[in-house]
Amino acid sequence: MRLSLVQSRALLGLQSPLVTVEVHLSNGLPSFTLVGLADVEVKEARERVRSALQNSGFEFPSNQRITVNLAPADLPKDSGRFDLPIALGILAASGQIEGHRLHEFEFAGELSLSGAIRPVKGALVMGLALYQQAKARSLVLPPESAEEAALVPNICIYRAVHLKDVANQFAKLEPEKEASPLLDGQGWTRMASGALPHRADPQETDLADVKGQVGAKRVLEIAAAGGHSLLMVGPPGSGKSMLAHRFAGLLAPLNINEALEAAAIASLAGRFNFSQWWRRPTRHPHHTASAVALVGGGSPPRPGEISLAHHGVLFLDELPEFPRAALEALREPLESGTVTISRAAMRSEFPARFQLLAAMNPCPCGYAGQSRVAGQEGPVCRCTPDQIHRYISKISGPLLDRIDLHIEVPSQNSSLLLHAAAGESTSSIRSRCLHAHAKAIARQGSNNQSLSGSLLDQHCSLAPHALTYLTQVASHFGWSGRSTHRVLKVARTIADLANANAIETAHIAEAVQYRRPFDDRK
C-alpha cells in the first residue's frame, strides 16, 4: 500500500481538532514534501523523522518521493507533536507495519534523533477532546504527557517510550497468524484512566506570620469568602506582599471540573505540574509584563497570565508600574471571565475567571501620609501633589471601578513586630470563609461576586433603612451603577460571614468603608 492515514490532534485554544496525517509514497525524484499549513517546527519534522527511523532500525524510503499532508489544510499546525504520526505513516505506506490497525488510535509525540518520544504540550486538552466523543479512539502519548491525559476519566491512553515500542505493536504478521491484542511491555503501557493524584498538602505559608494588620486580614477574609477582587495601598514594607502570597490558603478547594480546567490551561502552556494538582493556581507576574503576556496572544494564540490564573489568584504587585495598555486589557476579563484573542486566520477563547489581588504604594516614594513621632526620625514623603496625582492616575477609573475592595495597609510599629504574638492562623480564618462560601453556594449556586441581574435583586434585597443608607452614600460619592452593585455584593458576603440572612445597615456600612474615593488616599 502506497498511501496511509494516521490520526492525530492539533491545538487551537482550548480545543483539540482532529488532524489526519496522510502519507503517500511514489516513484520520482527522491524528496520529502510536507504540506497542510504547517509551522516551521512542523516542517523540521522531516529531519527528525528521517534520523529516528534509521536509528530505530527501520528502513527509510530515501529513493522515493514522500508526500505528507496534514488535513484539514486550513487548520494551523505547530510544535513537534506530529513527528510520531508522520513516522508511523511512512512505516505503514512502505509496508513495514500494518496500516489498517492504526485507524483505531490517535498519536502525538515529538521524536528525538534516536527514536525516543518526547512530551508534548496540551496532552490534557487532547484527553478532554476524546472524552467529549461518543466513540473515542485510543490515544498514544509519550511519558509525562500520557500521565496528564490519564487524568481524564473513561478514555483509553497508552504510554509509549520509543518509536520501536509503538511500531512493534503494529508489526506485520504472517498471513496465517491473527492480530494479537496489544500487550503491556517495558516501553508500552496502558494508563489507568481517571487516576487522580492525591490532594496537595495545604499551603506552607500561614497568615499567622503576619503580625498586626487585623483590618487587612479582615478584608482578605471577605475577599476569599465572596470571590471579590482587592487593591491594597500602603507604604513599602507594610506587609502587602506577605498578605497576598498567603491569600490562596483561604480559598475553597477546587472541585474536579475546576481542577481539570485549570490543569488543561497549564498543560496547554507546558506548565502542568502534578504537585500543584487540587491547588488553586497563583500567578504573580513582574510589573514589566506586556499586555500580551497578561491576557494572552501570539500566533497561534497562547493563554496569558490571567488564563493561567483561572479558578485561582492573580497578584499584581506595584500596580502603577505595569504598562497602561496591560492594565487596561484586564477590564473586559474582570467582567466576563473570558478573553477572546482574534487573529486573521483564527479566533481563540480562553477562560479567565480569576481573583485579582493588587498592591501599590500611595506615591512614587511610597511614604505619602506617613506621620513622624516626636523625637523619632523616619521616612517622610517629599513628593509634590502633581507627582502623586500623576502616579495615581496611571490606574484608570474604569479599572478601579471593577475592583471590589480598596483598603489601606499601614506600616507597623517596630515594637509590635518584635514583641507581638502570632496572629490568627490561616486554618481558623479559612473555616469561616468556607462556611460563608458554602452558604452562598447553597443559596444561589455561585459565589457572591458572580451575582448579577435578577439574582442580585433576589439575594441582595435590603431592608428599607439599609436601602436608604446605601442610596445616600452612593449619591454622596457619585458611584456608578457598577460600584453600587459591588458594594451590595460585598455587603452580602459580610452578612454571610456574620451568619445573617438579611443585609443590615451595619453590613452596608462596613462594605462602604472598603470603597472610599481613591483620591482621599493621597
Stockholm file with secondary structure:
# STOCKHOLM 1.0

chainA/1-522         MRLSLVQSRALLGLQSPLVTVEVHLSNGLPSFTLVGLADVEVKEARERVRSALQNSGFEFPSNQRITVNLAPADLPKDSGRFDLPIALGILAASGQIEGHRLHEFEFAGELSLSGAIRPVKGALVMGLALYQQAKARSLVLPPESAEEAALVPNICIYRAVHLKDVANQFAKLEPEKEASPLLDGQGWTRMASGALPHRADPQETDLADVKGQVGAKRVLEIAAAGGHSLLMVGPPGSGKSMLAHRFAGLLAPLNINEALEAAAIASLAGRFNFSQWWRRPTRHPHHTASAVALVGGGSPPRPGEISLAHHGVLFLDELPEFPRAALEALREPLESGTVTISRAAMRSEFPARFQLLAAMNPCPCGYAGQSRVAGQEGPVCRCTPDQIHRYISKISGPLLDRIDLHIEVPSQNSSLLLHAAAGESTSSIRSRCLHAHAKAIARQGSNNQSLSGSLLDQHCSLAPHALTYLTQVASHFGWSGRSTHRVLKVARTIADLANANAIETAHIAEAVQYRRPFDDRK
#=GR chainA/1-522 SS CCEEEEEEECCBTTBCCEEEEEEEEESSSCEEEEESSBCHHHHTHHHHHHHHHHHTTCCCCTTSEEEEEEESTTSCBCSSTTHHHHHHHHHHHTTSBCGGGGGGEEECCEECTTSBEECCTTHHHHHHHHHTSSSCCEEEECTTHHHHHTTSTTCCEEEECBHHHHHHHTBCCCTTSCCCCCCCCSSEEECCTTCCCCCCCCCSCCGGGSCSCHHHHHHHHHHHHHTCCEEEECCTTSSHHHHHHTGGGGSCCCCHHHHHHHHHHHHHTTCCCGGGTTSCCEECCCTTCCHHHHHEETTTTEECHHHHTTTSEEEESSGGGSCHHHHHTTHHHHHHSEEEEECSSCEEEEECCCEEEEEECSSSSSCTTCCCCTTCCCCCCCCCHHHHHHHHTTSCHHHHHTCSEEEECCCCCHHHHHHCCCCCCHHHHHHHHHHHHHHHHHHHSSCGGGCCHHHHHHHSCBCHHHHHHHHHHHHHHTCCHHHHHHHHHHHHHHHHHTTCSSBCHHHHHHHHHTTCCGGGGC
#=GC SS_cons         CCEEEEEEECCBTTBCCEEEEEEEEESSSCEEEEESSBCHHHHTHHHHHHHHHHHTTCCCCTTSEEEEEEESTTSCBCSSTTHHHHHHHHHHHTTSBCGGGGGGEEECCEECTTSBEECCTTHHHHHHHHHTSSSCCEEEECTTHHHHHTTSTTCCEEEECBHHHHHHHTBCCCTTSCCCCCCCCSSEEECCTTCCCCCCCCCSCCGGGSCSCHHHHHHHHHHHHHTCCEEEECCTTSSHHHHHHTGGGGSCCCCHHHHHHHHHHHHHTTCCCGGGTTSCCEECCCTTCCHHHHHEETTTTEECHHHHTTTSEEEESSGGGSCHHHHHTTHHHHHHSEEEEECSSCEEEEECCCEEEEEECSSSSSCTTCCCCTTCCCCCCCCCHHHHHHHHTTSCHHHHHTCSEEEECCCCCHHHHHHCCCCCCHHHHHHHHHHHHHHHHHHHSSCGGGCCHHHHHHHSCBCHHHHHHHHHHHHHHTCCHHHHHHHHHHHHHHHHHTTCSSBCHHHHHHHHHTTCCGGGGC
//
